[in-house]
Amino acid sequence: MVNQWTEADTSRFVTVRHEDTDYRVHYNDCDPKTGGEVVMMLHGSGPGATSWSNFNRNITPLTEAGFRVILMDVPGWGKSDPILCTSSRSDLNACFAKGLIDELGIKQVHPVGNSMGGHSAVAFALAHPQHVGKLILMGGGTSGVSSFTPMPAEGIRLVGKLYRDPSLENIRAMMETFVYDSSNLTDELFQARLAAMQACSEHLENFVESQRLFPAQFSDYTPRLREIGAETLIIWGRDDRFVPLDFGLRLVAGISDSQLHVYNRCGHWAQWEHADRFNRMLLDFLTN
């Protein structure tokens, strides 16, 4: 499906105050002006990532169904301000997500989080349950240790290498690990990701320094998952080389009103690799 929205036309900024400092936060606002419910999309932690780059294949079906789609760049990524994180990155991102919807006057959202965005969405649901409709998690939501995969996983190691050496070669290695079938990845996509990384070197430097100061950037919420009351859809790739499938099993075991769908021949980017199927599943979940 061709996206009827463009990044440039939907680009917006707000100022969010956190710990006595004002941060400029970027988001894309795809609003069909139907007065419909709001879907808030939250991106992963890869260098150069934005919610637009993570979710641009998923916007139009939602807006055609009447949903307003907000795609947030958390501080430290995209066009949002740089930030140094010396505690839980998941909780920090949730604070900014709350600040964004407060600035926009939005009372309730359906958070959709991929990877780090899943961690952010779970943190948001735990801290602000009254602002959550339904919850959608892909390839993320809690941290900890895998029972089957040596940690850190292959993809996470490649992310760390790319943050320290942002080269085209390292981008290619990381992104080819993102997906099950890398034949759809193009040189144009690699170049675009490199340009996004080079647009703000401070983001890269701060991420490396943040991990040095506080290695456990992403919280293990496993003991608190039972507190989540929102109806939750969990989607995973069986071939995820970043966050192993048993993390998804942990989420579905801990969140009482949840379901888990696993795509075969799918890596860490279910919403990109299986976009049409993902969009149909997401719409069905949100509307029924």
N, C-alpha and C positions, 0 to 999 in steps of 0.2 A: 504494500500500500504506500502510495506517495504521500509524504508528509505535507499537509497544507500550510504548516507553520514554518517560519524561518527563525533561526537563532537571533539574528539582528533585530527583527521586528518585535520580538517578544522580550528583549533584554531589558531588565529593570534593576534598580538598586534601592536598598533601604539602609538606614543606619540602626544598628542594634548595639545597645550598651551592655557591656559585660565586665564586671569587676572594675568599675570606675573608668573604663576605657570604651570609646566609641569605635565600632568596626563597621566598615562599609561592606554590606553583604549583597552579592549578586544573585539574581534569580531570573528565570524565564517564566512569563505568565501567559499561558495559552488559555484564553478565556473566551468561550463561545457566546458569552452574555446571555445564557439561558437561566441564570440563577441556580444552577445545579450544584451538586456536592463537589467537594474539592479533593483531588488526589495530589499528594505531596511526594515527589520523587527525590530520593536521596542516593547519591553516587558512591562508588567505591573509592579506595585509597590510592590507586595507582597514580604515578606521577603524570600530570597532564590531564587527569580525569575531570570531567564535569558531569552534571546531571544531564545536560543536553547530549553530550557524546555517549553517555550510557543508555539513554532512553529515547533517543529521537525516533526510533522505529515503533514506538508504542504510544505516541501522543494522539495522533489523528483518530484512531478508533474510539478513544476515550472522549475526546471533544465532540465527535459526531454523535456520541450517545448522551451528550449534554453535560459531561463533567468539565469542570475547570481544572487544568493541570498546572501545578506550580513545580518548577524544577530548580532546586536550590543548590548553589555552590557553597559548601561550608567554608568558613575561613581556613585559609591554607591551601585552597584549590581554586582554579579558574580565575575569574575576575574579582573574587572576594579578597578582602585584605589578608595579608600574612598574619600568622599567629604562632606563638611558641606554646606547646601543650606540655605541661609538667604534671598532669594527672590523667584521669580517664578521658581519652579522646571521645569515646562513645557518649559520655555524659556531657562533655563540652559541646559536641555537635547537637545534642538534644536541646541544650540551652539556646543555641542559636536558632534552631527550628522553631522553638516556642517564641523567641523574639520576633522572628519573621512573621508568623501568623498573627501575633499581637499587633504588629505594625500595619498589617493588611486588614485587620478587623475580622479575621476568620476564626470562628468558634470551634469548628471540628474539621478534621482532615482524615483521609485514608492514607497512611504512610506506606510507600512502596520503597523498600530498601534493598540494594544489591551490595553484597560484601560488607565493607565498612558501613554502607548505608543501612544494611540490616542491623548492625550493632547500634547505629544511631536511632533507628526506628524502635528497637526494643527499649533502649534507654528512654526515649520519648514516651512510649506507652507506659513504662513503669513510673515515670515522674509526672506525667500529665494524662492519666487515663480518661479524664472527662473530655479531653480534646481529640480522642481517637474514635473513629468509626470502626472500620475494619483494618486489619494489619496484614501486609504482604511482605514476605521475606524471601530473598533468593541468595543462596551462597553466603549467608552471614546472619548473625543475630546474637551469638554468644561466642566466647573465646574458650580457651582451655587446651587440653591435650587430646589428640586423636588416639583411639584404641588400636588403630590399624596402620596409620601412616606416620612415618618419622616426621617430627616437627623441628624447625619450621618446614612446611610443605615446599615442594619444588617451586611452585609459582611465587610463594612469598619470598623465597631466597632470590629469585630473579627480580622481584620488585625492589628489594634492598640494593641489589647490584645496580639497577637502573637509576635509583635515586643518587647513588654515589658516582655514577659514570653515565650521564644522560647522552648516550650515543644512539645512532640509528640501528647499529648492530644489536645493542641491548634492548631497544624497543621491539625489534623484530622477535628476539628470543622470548621476551615476556609475553607479547601478544599472541604468538603462535602457541603458547602454553595456555592462554586464556580459553581457547576454543578447542573443540574436538576436531573439527575440519578446518584447517587453516587456509584452504584454497580460496576462500572468499575474502581473505585479507589482502589488501592492495598496497602498493607502494604509496599511493595517495593517502591512505589511512595512516601509514607509518609516519609520513612526512607531516601530516596534520598533528599527530600526537607529539612529535618532536617540537613543532612550532609552539604548541600549547605549553610544553614544558619550559621552553626557552623564554616564554613571555614573562615569567616571573621566577627568576632563579632563587629568590628568597624563600619561595614555597618549598623548594627542594632542600635547601640548607636547613630550614626550620624543622622539616620532617625528620631529617637525620639527627639533628640536635635534640629534638623532642624525644626520640627513641633512646638516645644516650642518657638523658636526664630521667626518663621514666619508661623503662623497657616495656612494661605491660600496658601499652597504649589502649588496647581494646579489652573491655571488661568481660570477665566470665560471669554471666548472669544466670548460669544454670540453677543455683539454689533459689532464685527469685522468679523463675519462669511461671510458677504456679500462681503468681500474683496477677498475671495478665488475664484480663477478662474479655478482651476483644476477640471476636471471631477472626481466626488467623489462617491464611493460606501460605504454606511453605513450599517453595519450588527449588529443586536442586538438579544439577547435572550429575549423572552417574560417574562421568569421567572428569569431575572437577579436580584439578591438580593444584588448586589454591586452598580451598577449604573442603576437607573430605566429607563424604556423604554422612558419616556418623554424627557430624554436628547437626545435620538436619534431623536425624533420628532423635537426638537429644532434645531439640526444640519441640518436636511433635509429642514427645513423651512428657515434657514439662508444661506445655501450654494446653490447658484442658480442652478448650474449644478450638481445636486446630486440625488441619489436614495436611498431608504431605504428598506432593506429586513429584515423581522422579522422571526426568527425560533421559532416555538412553541416547548414546552418541551425542553427548552434550557436556561441555566444560563448565566454566565459571560464569558464562555470559548467557544464561538461558533466554533472557528477554531479547537478545540480539541474534543468537543462533537459531532459535525456534520462534521468531517474532510472531508469525501469524497464529500459531497454536497458543503461544503465551498470551497474546492479546485477547483471543476468544475466551481463554480460561479466566483471565483477569476480569473481563467484562461480566462474565457469568457470575463470578464470585461477588462482584460489587453490586450487581443488580438483583440478586436473588437471595 
